[in-house]
Amino acid sequence: AYLGARVEQMPAAFPPGDIVGKVIPEAAAATGLPAGLPIVAGAGDGQAGGLGVNITRPGQAYLNLGTAVVSGTYSDTYITDHAFRTMYGARPGSYSLETVLLGGTYTVSWFVEQIANYELRIATGEGQVPNKHPTIEMFYDEAIADIPPGAEGLMLVPYWNSAMNPYWDAAASGIVVGWRGIHTRAHLYRAILEGIAFEQRLHTEGVEAALRYTVEGYVAMGGGTRSARWCHIIADVTGKPVYRTDTPEAAALGAGILAAAGAGLFPNITAAARAMTRVNSAPFQPDARRHDVYTRLYEDVYRHLFPALQPALDRLSRLTA
């Protein structure tokens, strides 16, 4: 009403998995698809991705380690909170409580392009990763192996690309604290991976507080899952098991699941998801000792950092705009 929009102006909405029409002859001629092929209502990419890793009941969550780190927790209940945004789920009648860190692997890529690449050009004279390391990320994955949890006092808040939930602050920027002379580029790389994991813990705790029950663990997808060390760090920081999907394109599979259920190949969407998805059954389990270390760092330092510095960062943004 405030915008002057009317329901009649909107297209008809259908539950995911419903047949909404058929391919007409003209479209068939233009695309090569058979005339009469059913057209099934889909879902958003995140919700489809959750379905593509069989997130179909309360307590389950997916974690997309992409340019933005996105997590969606399944809910049967419509609920809103500043800690997440509420999306209609890929399973009709369900909702996805979605959290987003825009500075996900975006921050890792910044490190690779702006810092690590320069170092390796000097080290090799050619800008090439040493032969046994096919990527710079793998080189640094090995380099941080002997750095203990907490990166020897270096901590990072990964707001390289502003902050959505829970602060909704477009002026937010990244923070690195604790620098000492002992720190190397490898320490900074570990601090990035740990900072993203700390932020995911903050996001999930906000979802759990609103739902009033615990998220069981994450089914991880996206390019970041190639790093077993990072998956271990996420498990250790959050205290939750991290499963890796065996499906490289979970969102596309989720759309396929809706199509299969809509076409009647399965009795319902839940059955289709159960039959068509594959998740690695051996999760990365949190280590109790490392989890205790990370919990102290999180509770005593991390979750206080941005709220404490937010006024100064806001002034800095305004003064340098």
KAVENGI-V66564 format. One line per field, one symbol per residue. ss: DSSP state (@ for helix, = for strand, . for the rest). psi: psi as a letter, one per 20 degrees, with the letter a starting at -180 (. if undefined). burial: # if it has 9 or more other C-alpha atoms within 8 Angstrom, else .. A space follows every 10 residues. Layout:
ss=???
psi=???
burial=???
This chain:
ss=......@@@. ........== ==..@@@@@@ @......=== ....@@@@@@ @........= =====...== =====..... =..=====.. ....====== =...@@@@@@ @@@@@@@@@@ @@@@...... .....@@@@@ @@@....... @@@.===... ..=.....=. ....===... ....@@@@@@ @@@@@@@@@@ @@@@@@@@@@ @.....==== =.@@@@.@@@ @@@@@@@@.. =====....@ @@@@@@@@@@ @@......@@ @@@@@@..=. ...=...@@@ @@@@@@@@@@ @@@@@@@@@@ @@@@@@@@@. .
psi=hhijqqhiiq qqqqqpiqpi aqprgghghh hiqpqipqpp pbrrgghhgg hiklnjqqiq qqoomagpop qppppipoqq qiirqpqpri ppirqoopqp ohldighghg gghhgggggh gghiiikqpq hiohqhghgh ghhjhjprpi kljpqpolli lapcqjhloi iqrqppqjpr iiqahhgggh hgghghgghh ggghhgghhh hkrpphaqoq rrhiihohgh hgggghghkq qoqpqjohmh ghgghhgggg ghijiqhrhg hgghhiqppp inroqppggh hgghgggghh fgiigghhig ghhgggghhj .
burial=.......... .....##### .##...##.. ..#.#..### ###..##### ######..## ########## ######.... ..######## #..####### ########.# ###.####.# ##.#..#.#. ..##.#.### #..#..#..# ##.####### ######.... ######.... ..#..##### ########## ####.###.. ....###### ##.##.#..# ########## #####.#..# #####.#### ###..#.### ###...#.## ..#####..# #.#######. ######...# ..##..#... .
